Every structure is written in structure tokens, then in C-alpha cells.
Amino acid sequence: MKVHVGPAATEDEAAAIAEAMAEHFGVAVDVYAGEDADEPLAGAEPPEVEYPLEDDLGPTDREAELRAEIEDILEGGPEKYRDRLPEQGKLFVRDRLDLWFGEGGTGGAGDADREGAADGVKFEDGKFAHFDAWHPNSPDVDEYDEGTRLPADGLITGAAEFEGRDLHFMANDFTVKAGSMAGRGVEKFLRMQQRALKNGKPVLYLMDSSGGRIDQQTGFFANREGIGKYYYNHSMLSGRVPQICVLYGPCIAGAAYTPVFADFTVMVEGMSAMAIASPRMVKMVTGEEIEMDDLGGPDVHAKYSGSADLVAEDERHARRLVADLMSYLPDKAGEKPPRSEAKPPTYSPEGIDELIPEAPNRPYEVHDLLERICDAESVFELKSEYGKEIVTAFARIDGRPVGVVANQPTERSGAIFPDAAEKAAEFIWTCDAYEVPLLYLCDTPGFMAGSQVEKDAILEKGKKFIYATSSATVPKQTVVVRKAYGAGIYAMGGPAYEPESVIGLPSGEIGIMGPEAAINAVYANKLAEIDDPEEREETERELREEYRRDIDIHRMASEVVIDEIVAPSDLREELVHRFDFYEDIEKSVPDKKHGTIL
């Protein structure tokens, strides 16, 4: 520190000032006599601090008592409920955290020493939530009762490292009132969400909750900062950071909304369920008698509602699925997804041409096509049992994560049904939120027609599909693999929807409808007037061939409807170059608050 004093100061005076200031501020001080002095008149170093500490000082009984309280909290709810967990096929919540963030879990419940069990947990918030309601060390507890244990108020929240990345987490403790939610736990949950909004790190929800504690609802149900704020915060977090939910038990009523608000939901076979009401409540309201698994188990939500993105075989499998899923996602909106080391595809791209039949209605498995385009073992499908006419999957091409939207010709010729349209729209919307480029593989006769699909809202859900494709601003590449009929080419990223490229394979066709339907629609009367069956058949064949020439991919390329026809063996390399070239393309939507479609 430099200090300037008046030019008349003596050396002794300067030395005294330097010593006093060095001792007070704890830094070296040089004192100059006058503003223009080049050399200090005196200086002083701060005195060495000698702490009056003894070597044998350490924690007192006060710290030992705190550690004992923490150990008690880590034991969870009443012992009888912990003992039931193995029969239910689930881990105790602290062992579950060890599985996710530690050395893999002990597989049991009630270990003697749990402190530090999950080494990947950076910190936990609110261990002592509701401590005064049950712990014998609380002045509010006259007599300890095992049955009243409420450690952490049944909800664990904190921060952890998972597969090398930081995230927020919450986990219900099913041994505490069946993982139910109440005031203190709700406060912890809300704080976690609000912090995630601020720091932009993913959120992992490990759900095992029976819903809100009805006997305590006045403290948290309708409050401004109550359980209803969960879903407000979910909505604010949506598209800001990835939200991933894993279900470990029956999540009922309010607890069922967290998994459906999450970007991705994983259910576990034999354990998970979610429903707006319990079987008992369903019977009371409707008279229907139904088991929980039939009401809202994994099969229901994977095949019929579409609420489950993935179904795990067990707890360990659920962790592996989430680890794979996160490898395609950034930490937050605005960041690029993480790239991996490039791998060649499982099968040679040279087999693509033979794989795709010339006849537009002959089926082939689109996964076989993906295995010749994408890096080996990189295709990660979501909602595989729902809306099966379209495949939605993350994959990598030359190490780059992409979101694949592909028609599935083995399922009703790849026609787009309402469930498939809805699935595709949601997937596109999610990819766009997290900067995942999109690859459309188009081979569809278009949107399905008929009275049943009208009742199932084909127009409404098809509209959402087209809207999502229109609004996505991530790089998009579209491949016309074979048939691209009707509005199917619109939803599947056709030329009018501003993809970076539309490329075709030699098997491609683009038209209002297929040849058979077109001939029937336009020439039905003319053909009916031909009495000779052979002449009628020959005329129909000629008309069909003429129509096919009009919709052939070469005609589309000649008219510059598409950008290029690519040899099938070169398709992967072509996509690598196009995704690389357009990686940083800038696109925008009109300046508006938001659209009205989704």
C-alpha cells in the first residue's frame, strides 16, 4: 500500500505511520513525503500473526451430537417401512442416490453409516426439514415415537455430479408417509426448481410419491408458494434446462404431473405407475374396479397415452437409460449438444439401395436404414411403442447428435396417424429447444383418412406436427427416401418448410397422392367405360406409369423442387457434410409473443 503524507514529515513520523497502518490493514505499507516523491521515506511489513491455538483442539460434543442427528436423519422413515422395500423390489432412497451418484448402491436399507455414501452428491439442502416435529432432540418433542419419523420431510433435494455433469436432483423417501408431499418438502422442491432456472443446470426427478398429505393440505396446497407452484416452475423450466423424471412407484394426482411435465419420463417395470386418481378413488367416482398397473402402469403410458418415453427393466437399467439420454443433450438452452467420437455405422451404407424396395407399398424396417446412416450403437429411440408409424430417436452422425423423425414402412405403410403426429410434434419441439439438429427420413403415403382418425383428431394433431416443423430453427435436413405423398411431405420437412436441404434417393417420389389413388380419383369414369378387361388394364398401367414419371424424383430435381439426388451409398457422407456446413446457420421466427398451435 502506498501512502502519501505532507512533505514536512520526518522519517520517524513516517515510520510510525507505516507501522500503524501495516498492523491495522495486514499489508505492507510504504510512506512517501509529498505527492511527487519517487522513493518512500519509510516502510513497514505486517506483523506475523501468532494464533493462540493448541494442537489438541478439535470437535466438541456439540459437533458429535450434530453428526448423530444427521446419521439418524439418513436412516429414513420408520424401520417397518424400510424393511418392506425389498419385498417391493425397490432400493431405499439413500441407496438409490448411491446407485445414481456413488459407487453403485448397497442394495439394502438401513445401513449403519450412510454419511458420504453417495460420493457424487455435492451437497444436500434441507436435511433438517420438519426436524422439530419428530426428533427427540427437538424442544417441541416430549416423547419420541418411531411412527412419527419425518426425516427431511420425506423429500431429498440437492446437487450432484452424474456422468461427469452437474445437475439438480430430488428424490422422494417412500419410507416417510409413502413419499407424500407436505409443506417443508414442497418448499425444498420449489427452491431447487428456482435455482435451476437461475443457474441453467439439468434437473433429475426421482419420483416415488403417493401425492399430497391430505391432512396437512392447508399448509401447502393452494398457497402462492405451495404445490401448485411446482407446475408453474415446470412450465418455466420447460425448454430452459432438460428435465428428466424417473418413476419408482405409484405417483398419484399431483405427484403424477411432475413426470408428464418433464421433458423425458422413464417408468420402471413392476414398480411404476401414474394416474390422476388412485384405483380406490376411481371406484368411488366411476364405479370401475381396476388394478393400479392396468390404470396407469408402464404398458398403459408407453403404448396408449404416450406419457412414458422409456421403460426400464429395473432401477439400474433406468440409470443407464438416463445416462445415454443425457449424452445427446446440452446442460441448458442455447448451448450445443455434446459431440462424441465418430464411429462408422453398424452396416455399410452401400446396402441402402438394395434395402429400399422399388414398389412404394412394400415394407422395409427403417431401423435397418438408420443402422447404415448413423454411428454404430448410437440410435436411441423414444416412445417406441406409441405412434409406431413414426420413429423418433436421438442418434449420432459422425459424432454429432441429431434428432431423427422417420416414417416406419412396416407400420401401416408409414401412414401418419394421430398418435404418431403428436409424438413427432413433441419430439421436434424438444429437439428445437435444446439445439439438436433434425433429420427427416420421409417415406409416407401421407396422413391417414377415415372416420376413426377424424374422431381421434388427425387434423388437430397433424396441425401440431406441421407447426413444429415450421417453427423449428435448428438445422434441418430432409431425405425423400421413397414415397412423399400428400401433406406428409409438409410435416416431414418438405421444401416449403425451409430445411437446409431436401435431398432425394433414386427411389423417391413426391406427389399429391400415390399412382393407384390418383388414377382412381382422376380416371375412374374413363376406365369404367372400357369394356375389354385387358384393354382397361393396359390403359390403367399406362396412366399409372405416366403419373409416376410426373412425381419421380428426377422430375422434382429437374424442376429444382429438391436440391439434389444422392446415390444411396453416399447418403451418410452427404449428411455429414451438410450438417457440418450448416451447423451455425441463423434462422428466426416472426417477432411475436408466441404461436397459438401448441
C-alpha positions as CSV (number, residue, x, y, z in Angstrom):
1,M,0.0,0.0,0.0
2,K,1.3,3.4,-0.9
3,V,0.6,6.3,1.5
4,H,1.5,10.0,0.8
5,V,1.9,12.4,3.7
6,G,2.9,16.0,3.8
7,P,6.5,16.9,2.6
8,A,7.4,18.2,6.1
9,A,7.0,14.8,7.8
10,T,10.1,13.4,9.4
11,E,11.5,9.9,8.9
12,D,10.4,8.9,12.4
13,E,6.9,10.1,11.8
14,A,6.7,8.3,8.5
15,A,7.9,5.1,10.2
16,A,5.3,5.3,12.9
17,I,2.5,5.8,10.3
18,A,3.8,2.9,8.2
19,E,3.9,0.5,11.3
20,A,0.5,1.5,12.5
21,M,-1.2,1.1,9.1
22,A,0.6,-2.2,8.3
23,E,-0.6,-3.6,11.6
24,H,-4.2,-2.4,11.1
25,F,-4.6,-3.4,7.5
26,G,-2.4,-6.5,7.5
27,V,-0.5,-5.4,4.3
28,A,2.9,-3.9,3.5
29,V,2.9,-0.1,3.7
30,D,5.2,2.5,2.0
31,V,5.0,6.1,3.2
32,Y,6.0,8.9,0.8
33,A,6.7,12.5,1.9
34,G,4.9,14.6,-0.6
35,E,2.9,13.8,-3.8
36,D,6.0,14.0,-6.1
37,A,8.3,11.8,-4.0
38,D,9.9,8.9,-6.0
39,E,11.2,6.9,-3.1
40,P,9.4,6.1,0.2
41,L,10.5,7.8,3.3
42,A,9.7,4.8,5.5
43,G,8.0,1.4,5.2
44,A,6.7,-1.5,7.3
45,E,5.7,-5.1,6.8
46,P,2.6,-6.5,8.6
47,P,3.3,-8.3,11.8
48,E,3.3,-12.1,11.8
49,V,0.1,-13.4,13.4
50,E,0.6,-16.0,16.2
51,Y,-2.6,-17.8,16.8
52,P,-3.2,-18.8,20.4
53,L,-4.2,-22.3,19.3
54,E,-3.2,-25.6,20.9
55,D,-2.6,-28.8,18.9
56,D,-5.1,-30.9,20.7
57,L,-8.2,-28.7,19.9
58,G,-11.0,-30.4,17.8
59,P,-14.7,-31.2,17.6
60,T,-16.6,-31.0,20.8
61,D,-19.7,-32.9,21.9
62,R,-21.7,-30.3,20.1
63,E,-20.4,-31.5,16.7
64,A,-20.7,-35.1,17.7
65,E,-24.3,-34.5,18.6
66,L,-24.9,-32.9,15.2
67,R,-23.4,-35.8,13.4
68,A,-25.5,-38.2,15.4
69,E,-28.6,-36.3,14.4
70,I,-27.6,-36.4,10.7
71,E,-27.0,-40.1,10.9
72,D,-30.5,-40.5,12.3
73,I,-32.0,-38.4,9.5
74,L,-30.2,-40.5,6.9
75,E,-31.9,-43.7,8.2
76,G,-35.2,-42.5,6.7
77,G,-38.6,-43.3,8.0
78,P,-39.9,-45.9,10.4
79,E,-38.0,-49.2,10.3
80,K,-41.1,-51.3,9.4
81,Y,-41.4,-49.3,6.1
82,R,-37.7,-49.7,5.3
83,D,-38.0,-53.4,5.9
84,R,-40.8,-53.6,3.3
85,L,-38.7,-52.1,0.4
86,P,-37.0,-55.4,-0.7
87,E,-40.4,-57.0,-1.0
88,Q,-41.5,-54.1,-3.3
89,G,-38.3,-54.6,-5.4
90,K,-37.0,-51.1,-4.6
91,L,-34.0,-49.5,-3.1
92,F,-34.1,-47.3,0.0
93,V,-33.8,-43.7,-1.2
94,R,-30.3,-43.2,0.2
95,D,-29.1,-46.4,-1.6
96,R,-30.8,-45.1,-4.7
97,L,-28.8,-42.0,-4.6
98,D,-25.7,-44.1,-4.2
99,L,-26.7,-46.0,-7.3
100,W,-27.1,-42.8,-9.2
101,F,-24.2,-40.7,-7.9
102,G,-22.0,-43.0,-5.8
103,E,-20.3,-46.4,-6.0
104,G,-23.4,-48.2,-7.2
105,G,-25.6,-48.8,-4.2
106,T,-25.6,-51.4,-1.4
107,G,-28.9,-52.8,-2.4
108,G,-30.2,-52.8,1.2
109,A,-31.9,-50.4,3.6
110,G,-30.8,-49.0,6.9
111,D,-27.0,-49.2,6.6
112,A,-25.3,-48.1,9.8
113,D,-23.1,-45.4,8.2
114,R,-24.7,-43.5,5.4
115,E,-22.8,-40.2,5.6
116,G,-20.9,-39.8,2.3
117,A,-22.5,-42.9,0.8
118,A,-23.2,-41.2,-2.5
119,D,-19.9,-39.6,-3.2
120,G,-21.2,-37.8,-6.3
121,V,-23.7,-35.8,-4.2
122,K,-22.1,-32.4,-3.8
123,F,-24.5,-31.1,-1.2
124,E,-28.0,-31.7,0.1
125,D,-30.5,-29.0,1.1
126,G,-32.9,-29.3,4.0
127,K,-31.8,-32.4,5.8
128,F,-33.3,-30.9,8.9
129,A,-36.7,-30.1,7.3
130,H,-39.5,-30.8,9.8
131,F,-36.9,-31.8,12.4
132,D,-38.9,-30.2,15.2
133,A,-41.9,-32.3,14.5
134,W,-40.4,-35.7,15.4
135,H,-36.7,-35.7,16.6
136,P,-36.1,-36.3,20.3
137,N,-33.5,-33.5,20.4
138,S,-36.2,-31.0,19.5
139,P,-37.6,-29.0,22.4
140,D,-41.0,-29.5,20.8
141,V,-40.9,-33.3,21.1
142,D,-41.9,-34.5,24.6
143,E,-41.6,-38.2,23.8
144,Y,-40.0,-39.9,20.8
145,D,-42.3,-42.1,18.7
146,E,-40.8,-44.2,15.9
147,G,-44.0,-44.0,14.0
148,T,-43.8,-40.2,13.7
149,R,-40.4,-40.0,12.0
150,L,-40.4,-37.4,9.3
151,P,-36.7,-37.1,8.3
152,A,-36.1,-34.4,5.6
153,D,-39.9,-34.3,5.4
154,G,-39.8,-37.2,3.0
155,L,-38.0,-35.4,0.2
156,I,-34.3,-35.1,-0.6
157,T,-33.0,-32.3,-2.7
158,G,-29.5,-31.2,-3.7
159,A,-26.8,-31.1,-6.3
160,A,-24.8,-34.0,-7.7
161,E,-22.3,-35.0,-10.4
162,F,-23.8,-37.5,-12.9
163,E,-21.7,-38.9,-15.7
164,G,-19.3,-36.0,-15.4
165,R,-22.0,-33.4,-15.4
166,D,-23.6,-31.3,-12.7
167,L,-27.3,-31.4,-12.1
168,H,-30.0,-30.7,-9.5
169,F,-31.9,-33.7,-8.1
170,M,-34.9,-34.5,-5.9
171,A,-35.8,-37.9,-4.6
172,N,-38.9,-39.0,-2.6
173,D,-38.3,-41.1,0.5
174,F,-41.1,-43.7,0.3
175,T,-40.5,-44.8,3.9
176,V,-41.8,-41.4,5.1
177,K,-45.5,-41.4,4.7
178,A,-45.3,-43.1,1.3
179,G,-43.2,-40.3,-0.2
180,S,-46.1,-37.9,0.2
181,M,-45.6,-34.1,-0.2
182,A,-46.1,-31.6,2.6
183,G,-45.1,-28.0,3.5
184,R,-41.4,-28.3,4.2
185,G,-40.7,-30.7,1.3
186,V,-42.7,-28.5,-1.0
187,E,-40.5,-25.6,0.0
188,K,-37.4,-27.6,-0.8
189,F,-38.7,-28.7,-4.2
190,L,-39.6,-25.1,-5.2
191,R,-36.2,-23.8,-4.1
192,M,-34.5,-26.5,-6.2
193,Q,-36.5,-25.5,-9.3
194,Q,-36.0,-21.8,-8.8
195,R,-32.2,-22.3,-8.5
196,A,-32.2,-24.4,-11.7
197,L,-33.9,-21.6,-13.5
198,K,-31.1,-19.3,-12.4
199,N,-28.0,-21.4,-13.0
200,G,-29.1,-23.4,-16.0
201,K,-28.3,-27.0,-14.9
202,P,-30.4,-30.0,-15.7
203,V,-33.0,-31.4,-13.2
204,L,-33.4,-35.0,-12.3
205,Y,-36.6,-36.1,-10.5
206,L,-36.5,-39.5,-8.8
207,M,-40.2,-39.8,-8.1
208,D,-41.8,-42.2,-5.6
209,S,-44.8,-40.3,-4.1
210,S,-48.4,-41.0,-3.2
211,G,-49.3,-37.3,-3.7
212,G,-50.0,-34.6,-1.2
213,R,-50.6,-35.2,2.5
214,I,-54.3,-34.5,2.7
215,D,-54.3,-34.0,6.5
216,Q,-51.8,-31.1,6.1
217,Q,-53.1,-29.5,2.9
218,T,-53.9,-26.1,4.4
219,G,-50.1,-25.5,4.6
220,F,-49.1,-26.1,1.0
221,F,-52.0,-27.0,-1.4
222,A,-53.3,-23.7,-2.8
223,N,-50.7,-21.3,-1.5
224,R,-48.8,-19.0,-3.8
225,E,-45.6,-20.9,-2.9
226,G,-47.4,-24.2,-2.5
227,I,-47.5,-27.4,-4.5
228,G,-49.3,-25.7,-7.4
229,K,-46.1,-23.7,-7.9
230,Y,-44.4,-26.9,-8.9
231,Y,-46.1,-26.9,-12.3
232,Y,-45.7,-23.2,-12.8
233,N,-42.0,-23.8,-12.3
234,H,-42.0,-26.9,-14.5
235,S,-43.5,-24.7,-17.2
236,M,-40.9,-22.0,-16.8
237,L,-38.1,-24.6,-16.8
238,S,-39.5,-26.2,-19.9
239,G,-37.0,-25.6,-22.7
240,R,-34.7,-23.8,-20.3
241,V,-32.9,-27.0,-19.0
242,P,-33.6,-30.7,-19.6
243,Q,-36.0,-32.1,-17.0
244,I,-35.8,-35.9,-16.7
245,C,-38.1,-37.9,-14.4
246,V,-37.8,-41.5,-13.3
247,L,-40.8,-43.1,-11.6
248,Y,-40.2,-45.7,-8.9
249,G,-43.7,-46.2,-7.6
250,P,-47.3,-45.2,-7.9
251,C,-47.4,-41.5,-8.4
252,I,-51.0,-40.3,-8.0
253,A,-52.8,-37.0,-8.5
254,G,-50.5,-34.0,-8.1
255,A,-47.4,-36.3,-8.0
256,A,-48.3,-37.5,-11.5
257,Y,-47.9,-34.1,-13.0
258,T,-44.2,-33.9,-12.5
259,P,-43.5,-36.8,-14.8
260,V,-45.8,-35.5,-17.5
261,F,-44.3,-32.0,-17.3
262,A,-40.8,-33.4,-17.6
263,D,-39.1,-33.4,-21.0
264,F,-38.4,-37.1,-20.6
265,T,-40.1,-39.7,-18.4
266,V,-38.8,-43.1,-17.6
267,M,-41.0,-45.8,-15.9
268,V,-39.7,-49.0,-14.3
269,E,-41.5,-52.3,-15.0
270,G,-43.2,-53.8,-12.0
271,M,-42.9,-50.6,-9.9
272,S,-44.0,-47.5,-11.7
273,A,-47.5,-46.1,-12.2
274,M,-49.0,-42.7,-12.6
275,A,-52.6,-41.7,-12.7
276,I,-54.9,-38.7,-12.0
277,A,-56.5,-40.7,-9.2
278,S,-55.9,-44.0,-7.3
279,P,-57.9,-47.1,-8.1
280,R,-59.9,-46.5,-4.9
281,M,-60.8,-43.0,-6.0
282,V,-61.7,-44.3,-9.5
283,K,-64.1,-46.8,-8.0
284,M,-65.7,-44.2,-5.8
285,V,-66.2,-41.8,-8.7
286,T,-67.0,-44.1,-11.6
287,G,-67.7,-47.5,-10.0
288,E,-64.9,-49.0,-12.1
289,E,-62.8,-51.6,-10.3
290,I,-59.2,-51.7,-11.7
291,E,-55.7,-52.5,-10.6
292,M,-53.1,-49.8,-10.4
293,D,-51.0,-51.4,-13.2
294,D,-53.9,-51.5,-15.5
295,L,-54.9,-48.0,-14.6
296,G,-51.6,-46.3,-15.1
297,G,-48.7,-48.8,-15.4
298,P,-45.8,-48.7,-17.9
299,D,-47.7,-50.5,-20.5
300,V,-50.6,-48.0,-20.4
301,H,-48.3,-45.0,-20.7
302,A,-45.8,-46.5,-23.2
303,K,-48.5,-47.8,-25.7
304,Y,-51.6,-45.7,-25.2
305,S,-51.1,-42.3,-23.6
306,G,-47.6,-41.7,-24.8
307,S,-46.6,-40.2,-21.5
308,A,-43.7,-42.6,-21.0
309,D,-40.7,-42.0,-23.2
310,L,-38.8,-45.1,-21.9
311,V,-39.5,-48.2,-19.9
312,A,-36.7,-49.6,-17.8
313,E,-36.4,-53.2,-16.6
314,D,-35.2,-52.3,-13.1
315,E,-33.5,-49.4,-11.2
316,R,-30.1,-50.0,-12.7
317,H,-31.4,-50.1,-16.2
318,A,-33.2,-46.8,-15.5
319,R,-29.9,-45.2,-14.6
320,R,-28.3,-46.5,-17.8
321,L,-31.1,-45.1,-19.9
322,V,-30.8,-41.7,-18.4
323,A,-27.1,-41.7,-18.8
324,D,-27.5,-42.5,-22.5
325,L,-30.2,-39.9,-22.9
326,M,-28.2,-37.1,-21.4
327,S,-25.3,-37.7,-23.7
328,Y,-27.4,-36.2,-26.5
329,L,-28.5,-33.1,-24.6
330,P,-26.8,-29.8,-23.5
331,D,-27.0,-28.6,-20.0
332,K,-29.3,-25.7,-21.0
333,A,-30.9,-23.9,-23.9
334,G,-28.6,-22.0,-26.1
335,E,-25.7,-24.5,-25.7
336,K,-24.7,-27.1,-28.4
337,P,-25.3,-30.7,-27.6
338,P,-22.1,-32.6,-26.7
339,R,-20.3,-34.3,-29.6
340,S,-18.7,-37.7,-29.3
341,E,-16.0,-39.5,-31.1
342,A,-17.2,-40.5,-34.6
343,K,-17.9,-44.2,-35.3
344,P,-18.7,-45.8,-38.7
345,P,-22.2,-47.2,-39.0
346,T,-23.0,-50.8,-37.9
347,Y,-23.7,-51.7,-41.6
348,S,-22.3,-50.4,-44.8
349,P,-24.2,-47.5,-46.5
350,E,-23.6,-49.5,-49.7
351,G,-26.6,-51.7,-48.8
352,I,-29.1,-48.8,-48.6
353,D,-30.2,-49.1,-52.3
354,E,-31.0,-52.8,-52.0
355,L,-32.7,-52.3,-48.7
356,I,-35.3,-49.9,-50.1
357,P,-37.9,-51.7,-52.3
358,E,-38.8,-50.1,-55.6
359,A,-42.6,-50.8,-55.0
360,P,-43.8,-47.9,-52.8
361,N,-46.0,-50.1,-50.6
362,R,-43.6,-52.9,-49.9
363,P,-42.4,-52.6,-46.3
364,Y,-38.8,-52.4,-45.0
365,E,-37.6,-51.7,-41.5
366,V,-36.5,-48.1,-41.1
367,H,-34.1,-49.1,-38.2
368,D,-32.1,-51.0,-40.8
369,L,-31.7,-47.8,-42.8
370,L,-30.7,-45.9,-39.6
371,E,-28.0,-48.5,-38.9
372,R,-26.5,-47.7,-42.3
373,I,-26.6,-43.9,-41.8
374,C,-25.9,-43.3,-38.1
375,D,-22.9,-44.1,-36.0
376,A,-22.8,-47.6,-34.6
377,E,-24.9,-48.1,-31.5
378,S,-26.0,-44.5,-31.4
379,V,-29.7,-44.8,-32.2
380,F,-31.7,-44.1,-29.0
381,E,-35.4,-44.4,-29.7
382,L,-38.1,-42.7,-27.6
383,K,-41.8,-43.7,-27.3
384,S,-41.1,-46.8,-29.4
385,E,-44.5,-48.4,-28.6
386,Y,-46.5,-45.3,-29.2
387,G,-47.5,-44.0,-32.6
388,K,-45.3,-46.6,-34.2
389,E,-45.8,-45.3,-37.7
390,I,-43.2,-42.8,-37.0
391,V,-39.8,-43.4,-35.3
392,T,-38.5,-40.6,-33.1
393,A,-34.9,-41.1,-31.9
394,F,-31.7,-39.4,-31.0
395,A,-28.7,-40.6,-32.9
396,R,-25.2,-39.5,-34.0
397,I,-23.8,-38.9,-37.4
398,D,-20.1,-38.5,-37.3
399,G,-20.3,-37.9,-33.6
400,R,-22.9,-35.2,-33.9
401,P,-26.2,-35.6,-32.0
402,V,-29.3,-35.4,-34.3
403,G,-33.0,-35.9,-33.7
404,V,-34.4,-38.4,-36.2
405,V,-38.0,-38.2,-37.4
406,A,-38.5,-41.2,-39.7
407,N,-41.6,-42.8,-41.2
408,Q,-41.8,-46.6,-40.5
409,P,-43.0,-48.5,-43.6
410,T,-43.5,-51.7,-41.6
411,E,-46.3,-50.0,-39.7
412,R,-49.4,-49.4,-41.9
413,S,-47.1,-48.4,-44.8
414,G,-45.8,-45.4,-42.8
415,A,-49.1,-43.5,-42.9
416,I,-49.3,-40.8,-40.3
417,F,-51.9,-41.5,-37.6
418,P,-52.9,-39.0,-34.9
419,D,-50.7,-40.5,-32.2
420,A,-47.7,-40.6,-34.5
421,A,-48.3,-37.0,-35.5
422,E,-48.5,-35.9,-31.8
423,K,-45.3,-37.9,-30.9
424,A,-43.4,-36.3,-33.8
425,A,-44.5,-32.8,-32.9
426,E,-43.4,-33.1,-29.3
427,F,-40.1,-34.6,-30.3
428,I,-39.3,-31.9,-32.8
429,W,-40.3,-29.2,-30.3
430,T,-37.9,-30.7,-27.7
431,C,-35.0,-31.0,-30.2
432,D,-35.5,-27.4,-31.2
433,A,-35.5,-26.3,-27.6
434,Y,-32.1,-27.9,-26.9
435,E,-30.3,-27.2,-30.2
436,V,-30.4,-30.7,-31.5
437,P,-30.4,-30.7,-35.4
438,L,-33.2,-32.6,-37.1
439,L,-33.0,-35.3,-39.8
440,Y,-36.3,-36.2,-41.5
441,L,-36.4,-39.5,-43.4
442,C,-39.6,-39.3,-45.5
443,D,-41.4,-42.4,-46.8
444,T,-45.1,-41.9,-46.2
445,P,-48.4,-42.1,-48.1
446,G,-49.5,-39.1,-46.1
447,F,-51.9,-38.5,-43.2
448,M,-54.4,-41.3,-42.7
449,A,-58.0,-40.8,-43.7
450,G,-61.2,-42.2,-42.2
451,S,-63.9,-41.7,-39.6
452,Q,-61.9,-43.1,-36.7
453,V,-58.9,-40.9,-37.3
454,E,-61.1,-37.9,-37.6
455,K,-62.6,-38.7,-34.2
456,D,-59.0,-39.2,-32.9
457,A,-58.2,-35.6,-34.1
458,I,-56.0,-36.3,-37.1
459,L,-56.4,-32.7,-38.2
460,E,-55.6,-31.2,-34.8
461,K,-52.6,-33.4,-34.2
462,G,-51.4,-33.2,-37.8
463,K,-51.6,-29.4,-37.5
464,K,-49.2,-29.6,-34.5
465,F,-46.8,-31.8,-36.4
466,I,-46.7,-29.3,-39.3
467,Y,-46.4,-26.3,-36.8
468,A,-43.5,-27.9,-35.0
469,T,-41.6,-28.5,-38.3
470,S,-42.4,-24.9,-39.4
471,S,-41.3,-23.3,-36.2
472,A,-38.1,-25.3,-35.5
473,T,-35.0,-23.1,-36.1
474,V,-32.3,-25.8,-35.6
475,P,-30.5,-27.0,-38.8
476,K,-32.8,-29.5,-40.7
477,Q,-32.0,-32.0,-43.4
478,T,-34.7,-33.9,-45.2
479,V,-34.3,-37.1,-47.2
480,V,-37.0,-38.3,-49.5
481,V,-36.3,-41.9,-49.2
482,R,-39.2,-43.2,-51.2
483,K,-42.8,-42.0,-51.3
484,A,-43.7,-38.5,-50.1
485,Y,-47.4,-38.1,-50.8
486,G,-50.0,-35.5,-49.7
487,A,-49.4,-33.4,-46.7
488,G,-47.0,-35.9,-45.4
489,I,-44.1,-34.1,-47.2
490,Y,-45.2,-30.9,-45.4
491,A,-44.9,-32.4,-41.9
492,M,-41.8,-34.3,-42.8
493,G,-39.7,-31.2,-43.6
494,G,-40.5,-30.7,-47.3
495,P,-39.1,-27.9,-49.5
496,A,-41.7,-25.3,-48.3
497,Y,-40.6,-25.7,-44.6
498,E,-37.2,-24.2,-45.1
499,P,-34.9,-27.2,-44.3
500,E,-31.3,-26.5,-45.1
501,S,-31.5,-29.2,-47.8
502,V,-34.0,-31.6,-49.3
503,I,-32.2,-34.5,-51.0
504,G,-33.7,-37.5,-52.6
505,L,-32.7,-41.1,-53.2
506,P,-33.4,-42.5,-56.7
507,S,-36.4,-44.4,-55.2
508,G,-38.1,-41.1,-54.2
509,E,-41.5,-39.8,-55.4
510,I,-43.3,-36.6,-54.4
511,G,-46.9,-36.1,-55.3
512,I,-50.4,-35.2,-54.1
513,M,-51.1,-38.9,-53.8
514,G,-49.8,-42.3,-55.0
515,P,-50.3,-43.6,-58.5
516,E,-53.1,-46.0,-57.7
517,A,-55.1,-43.5,-55.8
518,A,-54.5,-40.8,-58.4
519,I,-55.7,-42.9,-61.3
520,N,-58.7,-44.0,-59.4
521,A,-59.5,-40.3,-58.5
522,V,-59.0,-38.8,-61.9
523,Y,-59.7,-41.6,-64.5
524,A,-62.3,-43.8,-62.8
525,N,-65.1,-42.9,-65.2
526,K,-62.8,-43.2,-68.2
527,L,-61.6,-46.6,-67.2
528,A,-65.1,-47.8,-66.4
529,E,-66.2,-47.0,-70.0
530,I,-63.6,-49.5,-71.4
531,D,-65.4,-52.8,-71.7
532,D,-62.5,-55.0,-72.6
533,P,-60.7,-56.0,-69.4
534,E,-57.3,-56.4,-71.0
535,E,-57.6,-53.0,-72.7
536,R,-58.8,-51.4,-69.4
537,E,-55.8,-53.0,-67.5
538,E,-53.3,-51.8,-70.1
539,T,-54.8,-48.3,-70.1
540,E,-54.6,-48.2,-66.4
541,R,-51.0,-49.3,-66.4
542,E,-50.0,-46.6,-69.0
543,L,-51.8,-43.9,-66.9
544,R,-50.0,-45.1,-63.8
545,E,-46.6,-45.1,-65.4
546,E,-47.3,-41.6,-66.9
547,Y,-48.3,-40.3,-63.4
548,R,-45.2,-41.9,-61.8
549,R,-43.0,-40.0,-64.3
550,D,-44.6,-36.8,-63.2
551,I,-43.8,-37.4,-59.5
552,D,-40.5,-39.1,-60.0
553,I,-37.5,-37.7,-58.0
554,H,-35.7,-36.9,-61.3
555,R,-38.6,-34.6,-62.3
556,M,-38.5,-33.0,-58.9
557,A,-34.8,-32.4,-59.3
558,S,-35.2,-31.2,-62.8
559,E,-37.7,-28.6,-61.6
560,V,-35.4,-27.8,-58.6
561,V,-38.1,-28.8,-56.2
562,I,-35.4,-30.7,-54.3
563,D,-31.7,-29.8,-54.0
564,E,-30.1,-33.0,-55.1
565,I,-30.4,-36.7,-55.9
566,V,-27.9,-38.6,-53.9
567,A,-26.5,-42.1,-54.6
568,P,-27.8,-44.2,-51.6
569,S,-24.2,-45.4,-50.9
570,D,-23.2,-41.8,-50.4
571,L,-26.1,-40.7,-48.2
572,R,-24.3,-40.8,-44.9
573,E,-21.3,-38.9,-46.2
574,E,-23.7,-36.4,-47.8
575,L,-25.4,-35.8,-44.5
576,V,-22.1,-35.5,-42.6
577,H,-21.1,-32.6,-44.9
578,R,-24.4,-30.9,-44.9
579,F,-24.8,-31.0,-41.1
580,D,-21.3,-29.7,-40.7
581,F,-21.7,-26.9,-43.3
582,Y,-25.0,-25.6,-41.8
583,E,-24.0,-26.1,-38.1
584,D,-24.2,-22.4,-37.3
585,I,-27.0,-21.3,-39.6
586,E,-29.1,-18.4,-38.3
587,K,-32.8,-18.7,-38.5
588,S,-35.6,-16.9,-36.8
589,V,-39.4,-16.8,-36.5
590,P,-41.5,-13.6,-36.8
591,D,-41.4,-11.2,-33.9
592,K,-44.4,-12.2,-31.8
593,K,-45.2,-13.3,-28.3
594,H,-45.8,-17.0,-29.4
595,G,-47.9,-19.0,-31.7
596,T,-51.3,-20.4,-30.9
597,I,-50.9,-24.0,-32.1
598,L,-49.2,-25.9,-29.3
